[in-house]
Amino acid sequence: MGIFRRILALGKRSELDRENEDELRDHVQMRTEANLAKGMSLEQAARAARLRFGNPTVLKERVGAEDAALNLESLFRDVRYALRGFSRSPGFTTVAILTLALGIGANTAVFQLLDAVRLRSLPIQKPEELAELRIVGGNRGIGITDSAYANFTIPMWQEIRLHHDPFSGVFAWRQADMAVGPPNEEKHVNGLEVSREFFNVLGVLPLQGRLIEPQDEGGCELSKVVASYPFWKTQMGGQPITPSTTILVEGHAVQVLGVTPPSFFGVVVGDRFDLAYPTCTPPNPRREAFNFSVMGRLKPGWDMDRASGYFNSLSPGVFESSAPTNYSPETIKTFKSFRLAAYPAGAGVSRLRDAYDSSLQLLLAITGLVLLIACANLANLMLARATARQREMAIRMALGASRRRMLRQLLIESSLLAISGASLGIALAQPLSRLLVASLGTSQYSIHLAISTDWRVLLFAAVVAALTCVIFGTVPAMRGANADPIASLKSGERGVIGSRERFSIQRLMVIMQIAVSMVLLVGALLFVRSYRNLMTLNLGMRENGITIAYFGFPALNIKPENQAEFKRQLMNDVRSIPGIQDAAATTNIPMSGTTWGHEVHVGAIEGGSRFTYADPHYFSTMGIPLLTGRAFTDADTNSSQFVLIVNQAFLRKYLSTTQPLGQLVHVMPEPHYPERTYQIIGTIPDTRYSEMREDSQPIAYVPAAQLPLDAQDPRVSAMIATSIGPDAIVALRHNIEAKYPNMSLQFFDFQQEIRDGLVGDRMMAMLSGFFGVLAALLVAVGLYGVLSYFITRRRNEIGIRIALGAKRGQVIALIMRDTAAMLLVGIVLGTGLALLAGRAATAMLFGLKAYDLATLAFAIVLLAFIAVLASWLPALKASNLDPVAALRSE
């Protein structure tokens, strides 16, 4: 019988024996028949067959001996014995498995998310060969960057495309918003503009039709797209792709060339493109617009260092030939000093990786500490359980069981708990991971991550389970198996591991739990308070009742010289809607993370300032008061004096000792923005500009009517203040759609957009708070369990004390002193650890330091309250002990 069949049959020993006997009988029968065929008599044939196979009893014993040599049967008996023991203690078993499942599941979920964001390679051929080109140190704020992944202008890309010796293929790509569907029913989807080499270099094959090829790159009129698998399934019904398949994009019918495979989502981890289309090169591309990212596949024999060296030597020529014009000489000099380098891109690029890498790693450490507390709790429970079983073990050892066998029995029990907890934890990890992914999304940005349980996740869970078993199983097993059986039998249920030394170990574990919980509570309080600071931060402007609006009118074909007047009339239309208090056009949406700046000279001081072009209604719409001077008027146009309104940070930097009104500010030239001299006509308080965490920056506001003609854009960004909320926006949409059927419209709530920017802080506050509370509860359970068991073991001593006249308060004080001692040591250790651990979280905090005294004090008080609460019930129980009953049990 094969070894695997014997292992499977270990639970059915009698059945195994019967199968062996049947198998032997069949062999004897076949041999007998063979002997008969040779001409033997029946008696001779049967005897020869029996002699051939030997004594059946001996054979049966030999099989049993082989099983014994493999320890299979005894192992199975130990497992069965452990399971019976667990079934007799369902409460302990349930608590142990659930505790482990939660700890292991939380760790696995966070690791699974880290794996998806950081470790997993792109679903392409040989991802390790993929490299991304970047400018070392970025573009120093020169030009316009339209996304976090854009590193190059079109002229730069053209130079790199001609000189890419380290790469067997190179491509450029950029993300873009696309409107799909008929007018007024458009749906905005994620577009991906790619060069002709994109799919070929990545090695992506079409699921249907074909992908973008060299002949598709040409004119700038969108005519061909490739659909992603999710878009094809959900928006196109999964219909077969034919040469006549088209969809409506930006109001035009475009051909769908093919569909990408289900696993391909692009090169941005966490994002998913819907439609990919070929890029185009306009006759006069903007040399200051950093729109594209560039990647390539390394040739055999090239690595990142060698490729970086090549591109570094290539850099002077690339940036000399692609330098923009209309900048100051200093800016052009800086541009030409840029250097290129190659970076690994096999795992793609990711905003999630940049934004949440530290948070996820810190979260993994937090869940690890929670699991450590759970292990300490379980170790205490296992120690108490081993003590209760001491008499049973003593009897088994007295009957001949070895210490090794006892040790193995206890380790098997802890291993079974760890395996059960890990299995349930892995099952919990999937929904927990999806919950984490959902918590990172916002109202406007959903995250698309393929959360799957692969070998790395399973290996991580197995390692965690093994460590868990070692942590909470080894010490109780070692102490239980090393107990003296004679002393255990003499001491009855108390056993030798009911000694002072054992209690010291349990106390040590409780102290460890308190210390670790202190770290988690301090961390949780810091993140919660930091999030509260952000939520209550005064931005210096109105947040409630403000709607962000985007009006796009490229389809109206309005000439640039007429666009300023069209925008003015459009905003008048917006303000005429009932329920709209005020509205203002602006070139920058505050708190959106985007910035626009100019180099300025104020007297002898040179520097930079954020710039916003806004119409005269901007300050009243946003509730920003004017401190001095006057506001913009309709008389401030391109034909009048150029004027500015600046904030206090601008004054502190450039005019700290000078009366600001009437001062001149020289703005240096940039493409589409000629050199100009502005006069300061007013001042406002400091307001936040692009994000909440940045300090107040110098900001200058210019009348929208003075926006240079070359900088006009067929789009309007506006801030709208309403008194009746969404109803006014609905009316506005209907009005605009009726008047301008081909205008694209988008509306977002300003306050919701601000809160969406705090999604990382919200996640850390929520999860660290949850795990902090969980850690505190585990400490309470641990303290209650240890003290309850401690009182049980000291029942006789307490009974004698009460019999000798000890008062109820004295007994309670006796128990509480133990709690106080453990609490004091745990808090001292925990405070030190919290201060050390706090350094890792400093960069994530807002308005707080890691060594915030109020937070430490609150955590100490909270932990002390929980400890007293957990200890009070056992102490009260001890004080009510009947001394007669206690002494009689002795």
NUTILUM-779736 format. One record per residue (C-alpha): x, y, z; residue in one letter. Coordinates in steps of 0.001 Angstrom, whole numbers, plus 500000, padded with zeros to 6 digits. Layout:
BEGIN
XYZA/...
END
This chain:
BEGIN
500000500000500000M/501375503431499066G/502546505877501727I/499905508491500887F/497129505938501059R/498421504823504429R/498481508379505666I/494935508902504478L/493875505653506130A/495356506532509533L/491981507538510821G/490633504114510054K/493122501642511557R/490762498648511528S/489809499338507922E/493483499561507025L/494118496167508601D/491225494628506728R/492489496054503428E/495956494605504079N/494466491195504836E/492299491308501705D/495251492337499580E/497389489493500983L/494563487001500468R/494247488092496826D/497970487659496246H/497916484177497848V/494910483236495727Q/496559484398492520M/499788482558493382R/497773479407494176T/496007479607490811E/499365480049489082A/500754477015490877N/497687474988489861L/498313475984486267A/501830474547486600K/500288471155487443G/500504471175491266M/497755469687493366S/495454472063495241L/497142471309498568E/500649471751497116Q/499664474960495285A/498149476543498422A/501133475567500589R/503616476944498036A/501665480195497890A/501633480557501691R/505374479886501795L/505880482533499104R/504246485348501133F/505054484172504680G/503105484428507931N/500112486885507604P/500432487990511235T/504107488810510768V/503301490789507632L/500604492722509456K/503015493567512277E/505626494640509744R/503183497129508189V/502328498432511636G/506028498758512459A/506620500786509316E/503795503135510328D/505302503393513785A/508730504160512288A/507109506987510364L/505342508138513576N/502241508449511492L/499907506619513777E/501093508268516970S/500986511645515230L/497449511005514191F/496515509969517736R/498007513209519073D/496038515231516556V/492857513377517419R/493533513820521136Y/494099517550520634A/490857517909518702L/488951516114521439R/490502518484523964G/489454521494521918F/485909520161521640S/485741520006525447R/486763523699525647S/484736525323522864P/484955528781524409G/488739528766524620F/489054527243521145T/486714529776519563T/488387532758521217V/491859531488520315A/491046530831516658I/489130534087516193L/491894536090517847T/494499534509515612L/492283534815512520A/491810538536513122L/495511539112513748G/496742536973510857I/493940538167508572G/494735541843509214A/498445541263508613N/497787539260505465T/495317541854504152A/497790544706504541V/500587542609503051F/498291541640500167Q/497702545309499423L/501427546061499672L/502079543140497348D/499607544461494781A/500965548027494992V/504693547426495355R/505832543892494667L/503791542527491798R/505117542921488264S/503086544225485351L/501204541521483403P/503514541838480382I/506305539813478825Q/509615539951480767K/508650542903482990P/512128542953484548E/513463544425481283E/511151547452481405L/512777550778482361A/511399554291482801E/513308557391481769L/513131560362484117R/514815563715484581I/516951563422487685V/515361565672490328G/512370566546488106G/511815569659485984N/512431572137488887R/509004573695488409G/509717574814484843I/506841574563482417G/503491572845482816I/503112569310484145T/499688567784483638D/500088564615485734S/502314562992488319A/503704560627485684Y/504529563190482995A/508264563824482651N/508849564897479056F/507706567353476427T/507048566268472861I/510373567707471568P/512216565761474300M/510384562562473360W/511274563060469711Q/514971563340470605E/514836560242472820I/513002558277470141R/515918558948467778L/518594557997470330H/517719555044472529H/520609552629472036D/520141550854475435P/516536549979474521F/515319547458471989S/512126549514471879G/510897552754473460V/507455554328473811F/505697557400475239A/502326557540476970W/500086559905478870R/496760559722480694Q/493860561837479482A/490192562330480215D/487815561351477404M/484097561995476964A/482238559029475483V/478639558999474299G/476189561405472668P/476120565128473658P/474535565802477057N/474819562090477874E/478582561934477827E/480434559766480231K/483996560649481191H/486379557701480976V/490102557141481438N/491990557635478198G/495526556529477422L/497401558334474667E/500218556087473485V/502908556158470842S/502858553585468072R/505391551328469847E/503443551012473110F/501785547595472821F/504581546058470758N/507318546975473271V/505204545770476204L/504478542517474369G/500707542771474818V/498626540746472379L/495030541610471415P/492080539668472742L/490082540753469711Q/490947542716466573G/494342544370466673R/496175546923468811L/497755550252467869I/500477549872465250E/502935552256463532P/500537553159460712Q/497974554422463246D/500138557328464438E/499644560368462286G/497007563079462249G/495835564690465454C/492159564055464784E/491039561152466935L/489895558355464643S/490981555043466192K/490913553603469694V/491668550328471446V/489267549302474208A/490267547737477488S/488617544460478395Y/486443545964481225P/485271548807478940F/484524546359476121W/482516544114478437K/480592546793480325T/480187549621477809Q/480197547732474514M/478368544638475659G/481260542334474740G/480180542300471103Q/482711541012468510P/485013543694467116I/484746544181463357T/486232546835461011P/482924548695461225S/482788548829465030T/482697552447466209T/481906554410469360I/481197558095469931L/484182559881471511V/484260563650472044E/481277563913469726G/482928562012466841H/482527558395465698A/485868556604466026V/486837553096464944Q/487508550489467617V/490568548551466454L/490557545829469091G/490439544817472734V/493291544254475170T/493480541070477284P/491631541011480664P/494832541098482738S/496256544228481071F/495341547496482808F/498123549754481483G/501356550682483249V/499824552579486207V/499174550309489189V/495862551233490805G/494459552880487670D/492726551323484697R/492481552777481230F/489269552487479241D/490356553592475793L/493840553855474286A/494465555997471230Y/497538556883469151P/499431560027469957T/500053562752467443C/502730565351466958T/501321568804466209P/503306571030463817P/504407573362466633N/504322571390469873P/504496573312473132R/508086573040474333R/507199573840477945E/504362571267478329A/505590568182480194F/502876565741479146N/504467562369478454F/506187559563480286S/508775557488478414V/509622553812478928M/511718551280477085G/512786547648477113R/516475547068477825L/518532545269475205K/520386542110476296P/523646543089478000G/522343546427479286W/521378547146482881D/519965550239484616M/523360551692485565D/524805551336482109R/521640552713480520A/521645555671482929S/525257556388482018G/524352556397478330Y/521380558738478783F/523393561002481090N/525931561493478320S/523068562046475862L/521356564666478043S/523156567864476898P/522164567263473301G/518571566339474167V/517885569389476315F/519839571782474078E/517706570872471078S/514404570773472983S/514839573896475124A/511770576144475271P/511875579808474374T/510451582909476033N/511933582034479428Y/514530584085481247S/518181583172480501P/518553581711484003E/515570579395483461T/516866578262480054I/520266577559481636K/518619575445484313T/516617573573481671F/519733572719479698K/521411571342482808S/518820568562483172F/520126564978483216R/518367561755482209L/518489558447484065A/516823555021483720A/514835553446486553Y/513287549951486910P/509656549930485793A/508772546225485821G/506263546928488590A/504848549914486676G/504310553372488131V/501795554173490811S/500367557167492599R/499323554751495347L/502916553653495782R/504101557232496165D/501217558392498366A/500561555415500640Y/503751553369500779D/504769554690504206S/501208554439505502S/500846550809504442L/504185549842505918Q/503287551537509187L/499918549818509097L/501632546462508633L/503748547195511718A/500606548130513687I/498786544928512752T/501951542984513601G/501941544490517089L/498264543614517514V/499086540023516550L/501930540069519074L/499509541109521824I/497096538387520749A/499931535842520913C/500847536966524418A/497219536597525442N/497042533115523966L/500319532137525603A/498852533135528955N/495718531137528231L/497783528144527143M/499891528407530299L/496765528450532430A/495359525541530451R/498603523579530817A/498492524170534552T/494964522855534741A/496106519739532860R/499216519239534977Q/497771516293536899R/496730514634533615E/500241515030532213M/501817513749535414A/499721510587535225I/500630510082531546R/504333510489532296M/504020508145535294A/502543505569532897L/505574505832530603G/504955508748528249A/508200510615527517S/508702514360527994R/509348514564524274R/505949513048523631R/504316515524526027M/506129518409524383L/505019517207520963R/501437516894522159Q/501360520514523374L/503085521806520264L/500588519951518085I/497764521649519971E/499239525100519480S/500042524287515831S/496465523230515194L/495236526508516641L/497741528469514553A/496833526589511358I/493108527045512002S/493604530739512760G/495786531195509668A/493281529441507407S/490441531585508661L/492714534636508511G/493536533998504846I/489824533745504137A/489282537067505949L/492209538712504171A/490411539020500831Q/487414541053502095P/489681543060504406L/491991543917501490S/489060545002499351R/487833547142502245L/491254548775502425L/491272549439498680V/487800550956498896A/488910553192501773S/491699554609499562L/489286555616496814G/487464558924496640T/484188560177495236S/485905560963491931Q/488737558439491864Y/488223554734492228S/491144552370492605I/491420549274490452H/493738546692491975L/493810542977491280A/493789541696494857I/494592538001494637S/495987535361496948T/499155534196495210D/502175532266496496W/503723535346498105R/500608536000500171V/500315532341501162L/504008532239502080L/503584535370504194F/500531533903505967A/502405530620506563A/505375532453508062V/503090534542510275V/501266531403511415A/504557529637512167A/505850532626514148L/502539532801515975T/502804529156516916C/506366529616518134V/505463532701520165I/502370531468521948F/502937527718521820G/506545527049522714T/506766528502526209V/503614526791527554P/504673523506525935A/508195523643527335M/506986524438530818R/504211521870530744G/506444519061529505A/509280519854531935N/507103519668535050A/508074517078537691D/505294514389537663P/505814513388541334I/505594516980542512A/502591517540540287S/500722514553541732L/501528515690545297K/500409519229544695S/497159518233543062G/495581520762540696E/498015523492541601R/500975521593540041G/504538522736540025V/503977525258537279I/501755527074539673G/504943528379541223S/505981531973541585R/508239531613538543E/505312530726536285R/503340533693537531F/506355535849536715S/506221534677533115I/502525535452532899Q/503075538851534500R/505875539484532038L/503539538764529164M/500881541110530552V/503518543808530971I/504558543265527380M/500943543577526268Q/500533546827528202I/503739548244526708A/502789547344523133V/499245548597523682S/500668551880524900M/502534552228521588V/499382551450519601L/497182553769521661L/499614556662521345V/499859556058517596G/496088555864517240A/495560559062519218L/498206560894517178L/496640559911513855F/493113560682515043V/494129564092516372R/496142564818513220S/493107564008511080Y/490953566204513315R/493437569072512911N/493149568769509138L/489363568562509199M/489061571662511365T/491786573679509629L/490745577191508637N/491565577480504933L/490943581207504899G/488064580799502457M/484511579504502264R/484077575718501889E/480368575029502437N/477923575552499617G/480625575906496977I/480494573933493725T/483406573527491342I/482308573755487719A/484160572997484494Y/482745574298481216F/484408573021478050G/483550574680474738F/486127573521472132P/483196572285470023A/481858575875469811L/484978576902467816N/485217580342469409I/488263582318468254K/490872583097470922P/490306586840470653E/486623586332471449N/487028583798474246Q/487462586358477055A/484143588000476212E/482436584607475843F/483664583565479307K/482436586837480807R/478991586325479272Q/478947582669480374L/479627583631483995M/476853586251483807N/474521583447482674D/475638581324485625V/475042584133488127R/471547584727486732S/470308581284487864I/467996581516490943P/469658580091494039G/473194580927492895I/474576583563495226Q/477739584320493272D/480137582714490822A/483620583429489600A/485894582140486869A/489426581249487912T/492473579624486377T/493205577656489518N/490842575589491649I/492017576016495262P/493029572871497193M/493117570820493999S/496845570056494270G/497649571959491075T/499725575122491043T/500747577872488672W/503586580225489365G/505719582987487870H/509162584290488659E/508845587839490052V/511129590746490868H/509908593093493583V/512410595894493975G/515727594163494563A/514161590908495720I/513761588030493257E/511724584911493789G/508570583084492864G/504881583410493588S/501759581407492935R/499503583141490414F/495751582917489880T/493754584755487227Y/490267585381488636A/487299587534487747D/486046590362490031P/483556588065491799H/486204585623493036Y/486839587051496519F/483143587538497316S/482305584041496062T/485036582417498171M/484426584628501210G/487963586054501211I/487976589554502762P/489929592436501308L/492290593856503974L/493456596962502151T/493049598598498783G/490376597772496264R/488983594681494543A/489055593947490798F/486483595617488571T/485309595143485013D/487496598125484143A/490643596020484769D/491351594736481259T/494310594074478991N/494158597677477863S/494358599141481375S/497069599153484061Q/498036595575484998F/497101595091488652V/497603592572491450L/496073591633494771I/498509589787497019V/498303587853500275N/500171588390503542Q/502832585777502743A/503673587748499598F/504052590896501689L/506232589153504285R/508568587873501588K/508815590889499315Y/507442593978501056L/507887593459504777S/509015597034505397T/507148598846502657T/503592600068502174Q/502374597541499566P/499662599485497758L/501016601023494593G/504206598943494594Q/505287597412491286L/505846593708490686V/507812592638487601H/506750589235486283V/509353587417484203M/508393586017480778P/507239582497480057E/505780580905476941P/502396582579476288H/503000584938479235Y/505040588026478239P/507064590033480722E/504811592514482496R/504811594974485335T/501871594866487725Y/500793597308490389Q/499553596060493769I/496048597426494370I/494923595336497343G/495862592820500008T/494058589793501443I/494741587418504346P/496670584188503856D/494704581323502372T/495637577767501496R/496437577419497814Y/496891573831496612S/496872571558499663E/496227571698503387M/499633570596504634R/501688573295502940E/502570576494504736D/501156579751503467S/502798580646500160Q/503086584022498383P/500013584294496177I/499176586946493611A/495737587355491991Y/495376588961488574V/492084589980486876P/490939587224484496A/490448589883481827A/494222590503481903Q/495051586890481010L/497297587115477902P/495566586325474646L/497990583447473880D/497082581821477203A/493341581768476507Q/491823578299476625D/488398577107475414P/487527576013478953R/486330577770482087V/486937576661485649S/484559578319488073A/483659578448491755M/479912578744492366I/478340579726495699A/474769578550496154T/472107579145498767S/469883576160497935I/472535573540497230G/472212570929494457P/468878572261493153D/470599575396491886A/473237573309490109I/470556571169488479V/468851574306487202A/472192575644485998L/472931572430484102R/469562572509482372H/470001576166481431N/473506575732480017I/472646572527478161E/469695574279476546A/471741577304475509K/474993575507474575Y/474145571919473563P/477748571061472634N/479342572359475810M/480771569733478198S/479888570213481863L/481281568819485096Q/480299569753488656F/481930568745491952F/481309569683495562D/484249571761496827F/484129570497500421Q/483928566867499273Q/486937567424497028E/488889568766500007I/487923565753502117R/488867563422499281D/492348564864499551G/492532563569503118L/491774559962502264V/495185558747503450G/494884560584506765D/491342559277507195R/492490555709506547M/495319555947509076M/493052557544511702A/490336554956511178M/492537551847511082L/495021552869513756S/492080553815515981G/490455550433515392F/493626548504516133F/494381550710519135G/490971549932520631V/491435546254519785L/494807546251521538A/493270547873524610A/490521545240524684L/493094542469524388L/494970543970527323V/491760544059529334A/491062540413528499V/494644539454529297G/494632541241532630L/491271539780533579Y/492393536272532675G/495696536446534496V/494230537972537621L/491327535517537648S/493714532622537393Y/496037534217539923F/493147534489542398I/492172530877541784T/495689529755542589R/495806531933545732R/492331530948546863R/493584529250550015N/495938532098550890E/493166534649550462I/490792532454552477G/493278532326555345I/493804536105555190R/490047536650555406I/489750534083558217A/492474535965560122L/490545539204559837G/491555540783556550A/488982543371555467K/487320543399552064R/489195546530551048G/492504544970552032Q/491848541958549785V/490883544243546886I/494000546309547511A/496093543121547469L/494834542274543971I/494961545829542678M/498574546188543821R/499472543448541342D/497672545331538599T/499335548602539564A/502794547041539484A/502277545487536057M/500631548662534761L/503439550901535984L/506201548835534408V/504211548368531190G/503494552083530841I/507112553081531451V/508310550633528819L/505465551554526470G/506157555282526740T/509774554757525746G/508776552545522829L/506069554998521749A/508575557854521633L/510929555772519512L/508178554522517193A/506698558008516858G/509627559147514742R/508395556917511916A/505040558678511919A/506231562269512248T/506001563029508522A/502372561840508437M/501189564062511284L/499713567534510930F/499895570063513736G/501381567536516161L/504739566180517214K/505390562502517873A/506245563387521499Y/503035565239522137D/502621565310525945L/498820565593525905A/498569562484523751T/500917560534526005L/499009561605529113A/495654560679527604F/496963557265526517A/498281556591530038I/494996557573531653V/493011555504529157L/495195552442529639L/495079552804533435A/491284553071533326F/491039549921531200I/493436548049533500A/491525549040536648V/488252548094534991L/489636544686533950A/491061544050537433S/488116545255539513W/485884542238538882L/488487539600539881P/489430541698542928A/485783542016543949L/485352538282543497K/488364537619545707A/487034539920548430S/483768537933548527N/485546534611548956L/484086532287551641D/487093531403553890P/485486528155555091V/484906526890551579A/488404527924550556A/490064526133553478L/487886523026553058R/489031522689549427S/492651522548550690E/
END
